[in-house]
Amino acid sequence: MAESSPRPALEYHRRTSYQRSRMSGQGLDWASQPEVFKRYPGRPLQALPIEVGPPELTLGQTLARPEPEPPRGLGLDDLAGLLHLSYGPTAEARQPGGRFYFRAAPSAGALYPAEVYLACRSVTGLEDGLYHYSVAEHALAQLRRGDFTAWGWAGERPALVCFYVSGVFFRSAWKYRERAYRYLLLDAGHLTENLVLAGRGLGLPLRVSYDFDDRDINRLLGLDQEREVCLVAARLEGGPPPDRPAAEPAEDDSLAGPSRVSSRERSYPIIQEIHRASERIAPPGQAAPVSPAELGLNPGPWLAAPPPEGCPEELDLAQAIQVRRSRRNFVRTGLSAACLGRVLAGLKPLERTEPDGGLRVGFLADRVEGLESGFYLLDRERSRLALARPGCLPLVMSLACLDQAWLSQAALQFVFLANLERLEEVWGPRGYRYAFLSAGRLGQRLYLTATALRMGACGVGALYDREAADLLGLNDSSGLLYLTALGPIKK
């Protein structure tokens, strides 16, 4: 991919699209398998409390809460709850190669390419500084001393904590090669949504940003930018005004070393190129939501989504995060209209925490009470749906998703769509980040809703891109970015 391409994101997407006629089996190089836990040897560790979570609110109740006011102070317990419920270890499994730890957020291939960093100020029990969340120890490794919460945020209100979610290229590229940038963004989106929801449950409003100065933030975090980059930032505003200017991060070469996760890493220039192309932030401005016509669709009349009453969530948010797994043992059982209503209610937009990602959401329904089988578009703002294509489509979609037959059993297949040319026209190549991050975040909502209803959910990013787009009737500029299957499972 030439850096001078007028549409670098569209070209990256097309070059990394799977085509049935060009797929060839490639084994994994186990000798170069990346380490999934990042550590900073010699850095002091601050242990975090365990078993700290938000009040016993369901996802629906959490979404319905008014946005909390910025807190005056923050304690270590609050931080522990946020981190544990966003990316902490949730279960342990014994494998031939050793122990494997499941985490609060799902990850493509269980590769866990994301890392979490925090710039903290005035947190009770914690020295001001920059920290890395060490998942394996459920602890904070101190990387820098001083107040860095204003670094890169000129003109913003004071913050108690700034969270940064990064992606380690090779962790995903080890398995997914050039296509890995897509999975990095989706995984970062999953984690980000957990962070936002946990914060809301704890009464801590986090404001998410996909726009920040990449170089400044990566420099603050001390990352080796050829291997690891920041993808999402979130601020928890509050606390007293700072009593001193923002600290200046000194050069510290020792921070970059841990970005290397294998002694036999392989670089994929196309990933470096698309990320560098997306570093430029588009001028501020609010674009109109993408219309069905811009995707090549002409749906029927809009219908009100069924109400969720009659389908209560059986688990609260903290429980759902803890026990969530990617489950694909779907059974061909019908879904009630109330259950569909509950699932759709879980996709309710949240103000200030969901930057416009240029994304459109739809779903393929089969065996759903009161709904004709077919492909529906969703209007999240107005809780409406419209039939875009009739027919029993889940089986055909399962074939387009690398012939994964289990997908055809799911009652619902949610699809996240974007017009890739429009993304670049409005936001430049950075719009590609917006769309995938937003898809990952909404996919995580579906995971949690399904878990709370004792159903299964599983995200799919591997598909024959053009086959899937043609099945949905999308135009040449549009594509299916991500699919999340959902429905009853074997008990």
Summary of the structure (lengths in Angstrom):
residues: 491
radius of gyration: 21.6
end to end distance: 47.6
largest distance: 63.4
contacts: 1673
relative contact order: 0.15
helix: 33%
strand: 23%
